[in-house]
Amino acid sequence: MQKLRYSWSGIAAFLLMLCSNLVLAIDNPDAPDLIAEFDTREKPLITAIEKSTNTTSDYAVLYSSYLKFLDKELNTVYKTLYTKLPEDRQKQLKASQVSWLKYRDLEFAFIDSTWTNKNFGTSSGISRGQYKASLVRDRVIQLMHYAKTF
């Protein structure tokens, strides 16, 4: 029979690994469920896009409306989060958002120049709308998660 040898560092590493799954970000349980509220507001727009069987120009109108909605949501949640943060964190959030907006603009330019009628046919407009909306929606959700912790 072979003896097992354990080192304190090995045991500590094992215990840390076990406990790391128990340590998660803790949301403020009293905070409103911003994401559920957002999902409710967003649902009619998503449903309209999903049920549309019209032309690609109709999809462009639907995605344009959805992007306007997402932009409004982004501004609202940004302001909500900003007011909850201490001053030094407000500056960091502002810098982060300015960088994210630059990233978004560059990403939109990439999407517009890549998913063209020439490269992807008439469905390119639908793809452009989906990709742009997904990008902005992800940022809205991210900021909502941040805001929920305060």
Secondary structure, DSSP 8 states (H G I E B T S, - for coil): -------HHHHHHHHHHHHHTT------TTS--HHHHHHHHHHHHHHHHHH--S-HHHHHHHHHHHHHHHHHHHHHHHHHHHHHS-HHHHHHHHHHHHHHHHHHHHHHHHHHHHS-HHHHGGGHHHHHHHHHHHHHHHHHHHHHHHHHT-
